[in-house]
Amino acid sequence: FPSHDTRARQEAYPKSGRDIVVERGAWICSGAIVLGPCRIGEQAVVGAGAVVREDVPAHTVVAGVPAKVVKGTGSEKKL
């Protein structure tokens, strides 16, 4: 960034559209980084130290850099 002007830096970023949504029952473990915009699905688990760059499906476990689906949580609703 070419300037150390704090106001210029604040105004350079979008004010909306970068939201991170964490749905009911989702867990985000220590040291994880979640980059918006993205949605962490219901009952999903983000592993420690993971870097999330996109949506995490409901009822899944993600881990790694970048985060990838490791497995289902086993809490999916049975029909």
N, C-alpha and C positions, 0 to 999 in steps of 0.2 A: 504494500500500500504506500503510495508516494507521500502521504502526509501523516503527521502525528496528531493532527487535530481530531480530538475525540468526537466532536459533533459531526464532522464530515464522515467519520467511520460509522457512526450510528445511523446516519441517513443513507449510507451506501447499501445497506441490507434491506431486503424486502420486509415489510411490516406484517404480511400475512402469507399464507400458503406454505409455510415451513413447519406446520404443526406436527407434533408427535402425539399419537393417540395410544394410550395403554388401556386395553379393554379389561373387563372384570376377571379377576383371578390370575392375571399374568404376573410372572415373576421376572425381575431383572436383577441378576446377581452382581456382586461387587466388581467394580472396575470395568463394567461393560460401558460401551459408548454407543449411543443411539443417535444417528444423524437423520434429521428431518428433511423432507416430509416422509413419514412412514407410520404404519399402524402395527402395534404388537397385539396379535389376536387373543381372544378369550382363552384362558388356561394355558397360554404359551409360556415357555421358559427360555430366557436368554442367558446363556452360560457366562461364567466369570471371565472377564477380559475380552468378550466378544465385541466386534465392531459391526453394528447393524446398519446397513445402507439401504435396505428396502423392506417392504412389508414382511412380517412374520405371520404365517398362517396360524389359525387357531389350533390348539391341541398339538403343538409341535415343540420340540426342543431344538434350539439353534446354538451353535458354538463356532468359534474360530474367527480368523481375520482374513477376509471378510466372513461374516456369519453365514453358515450354511445349515440346512436342516439335517439334524443328526438322527432324530427318531420322533415318533408320536409320543404323547405323554400318557396314553392309555386311558385318558379321561373322556374320550369321544363318546357321544351319546349313542347307545345301541338302539337300533330300530327293530 
